[in-house]
Every structure is written in C-alpha cells, then in structure tokens.
C-alpha cells in the first residue's frame, strides 16, 4: 500500500471565477443595500416630518391670525373661533 492510498488528501480548487462570489462579498453587498435603503428611508422620513411641521406652523399662524384681529378703533381684540 502506498502512502497516497493510505491517507487520501482532499482536492481543493481555488475559486478564480467571478461568477460565483464569495459569501463575504455577497453579505457585504446585502449590508450595503440595506444601508442605502435605510439612508433613503431616513431622508424620506425627515422630509415628511419637515412638511408636517410646516403645515402645522402654517395652520397655527392662520388660527392665530383669525383669533386676534386688529381694528383701527379698538386696537388688538381677541376673538374665539368655534
């Protein structure tokens, strides 16, 4: 019995093809996509909050303008709106 038959060694092939990326490359690509998605979602959320705050401030300014009117005779006068 020869030494090669007594302990067969596994054959390992080096991956030289780009068609089968390594798991770490695939995982980093997934992480990059998730990170980009999170960034885009954050930008959209911040824009929505900004629009909401602008709408609320415009509404409060209109309500303030409607509740306080200035007349030449009496000056500032409060008025309730129901």
Residue pairs with C-beta under 8 A, 6 or more apart in sequence:
15 22
21 29
63 81
66 79
66 81
67 78
67 79
67 80
67 81
68 76
68 77
68 78
68 79
69 76
69 77
69 79
70 76
70 77
71 77
